[in-house]
């Protein structure tokens, strides 16, 4: 099975999208609404079909992180569903587990550990432990587990989320 090839946008447009993404990242957490506006604008600049461009993945994943930060998880789920459906329907070998991991994280934000587990297992089937090297250890543990203690998972995830926000706040000070 072939691997999907992504295309470059016109350099000026790609640079504009990239800069908006950078601005959004630097704006968070000081002004999370402005960060979301910038990420949305970057996303909107990507022409249809959105999932054929090289810059799409990084732009979408940054946008989803900002949406989750602002508790707009339903929009994150919609965007990630579109990406996953595109990946699975394109007929190419899937080599990036990131959309599945982000979907699982978003579902954990929504207190849906069983559904998150399904996406983490899929991510593991795509990239094994390598897919989780830059992720919290909890995600790999969940991906490899056969049974879940839902309450324990949610407690661990909540602790991760709180710690991540504290670290982000400390870094900005």
ChimeraX attribute file (.defattr): number of C-alpha atoms within 10 A of each C-alpha:
attribute: neighborCount
match mode: 1-to-1
recipient: residues
	/A:1	7
	/A:2	8
	/A:3	10
	/A:4	14
	/A:5	9
	/A:6	12
	/A:7	12
	/A:8	12
	/A:9	15
	/A:10	8
	/A:11	9
	/A:12	9
	/A:13	15
	/A:14	19
	/A:15	13
	/A:16	14
	/A:17	23
	/A:18	17
	/A:19	15
	/A:20	22
	/A:21	25
	/A:22	17
	/A:23	15
	/A:24	26
	/A:25	19
	/A:26	14
	/A:27	16
	/A:28	18
	/A:29	18
	/A:30	11
	/A:31	11
	/A:32	18
	/A:33	17
	/A:34	15
	/A:35	25
	/A:36	25
	/A:37	16
	/A:38	22
	/A:39	30
	/A:40	21
	/A:41	17
	/A:42	24
	/A:43	20
	/A:44	12
	/A:45	15
	/A:46	20
	/A:47	13
	/A:48	9
	/A:49	8
	/A:50	18
	/A:51	19
	/A:52	18
	/A:53	17
	/A:54	15
	/A:55	20
	/A:56	22
	/A:57	17
	/A:58	13
	/A:59	20
	/A:60	24
	/A:61	18
	/A:62	20
	/A:63	26
	/A:64	27
	/A:65	20
	/A:66	25
	/A:67	24
	/A:68	22
	/A:69	19
	/A:70	14
	/A:71	14
	/A:72	16
	/A:73	22
	/A:74	14
	/A:75	14
	/A:76	23
	/A:77	19
	/A:78	13
	/A:79	18
	/A:80	20
	/A:81	15
	/A:82	14
	/A:83	19
	/A:84	18
	/A:85	11
	/A:86	15
	/A:87	18
	/A:88	12
	/A:89	9
	/A:90	11
	/A:91	12
	/A:92	13
	/A:93	13
	/A:94	17
	/A:95	13
	/A:96	14
	/A:97	21
	/A:98	19
	/A:99	22
	/A:100	23
	/A:101	25
	/A:102	22
	/A:103	25
	/A:104	25
	/A:105	23
	/A:106	27
	/A:107	22
	/A:108	20
	/A:109	20
	/A:110	16
	/A:111	18
	/A:112	16
	/A:113	24
	/A:114	18
	/A:115	13
	/A:116	25
	/A:117	27
	/A:118	16
	/A:119	23
	/A:120	29
	/A:121	21
	/A:122	16
	/A:123	28
	/A:124	22
	/A:125	14
	/A:126	18
	/A:127	15
	/A:128	16
	/A:129	14
	/A:130	13
	/A:131	19
	/A:132	21
	/A:133	11
	/A:134	7
	/A:135	12
	/A:136	11
	/A:137	11
	/A:138	13
	/A:139	23
	/A:140	22
	/A:141	16
	/A:142	22
	/A:143	22
	/A:144	15
	/A:145	11
	/A:146	9
	/A:147	9
	/A:148	13
	/A:149	10
	/A:150	14
	/A:151	11
	/A:152	11
	/A:153	20
	/A:154	17
	/A:155	12
	/A:156	13
	/A:157	20
	/A:158	15
	/A:159	11
	/A:160	15
	/A:161	14
	/A:162	12
	/A:163	12
	/A:164	12
	/A:165	13
	/A:166	12
	/A:167	12
	/A:168	13
	/A:169	13
	/A:170	9
	/A:171	8
	/A:172	11
	/A:173	6
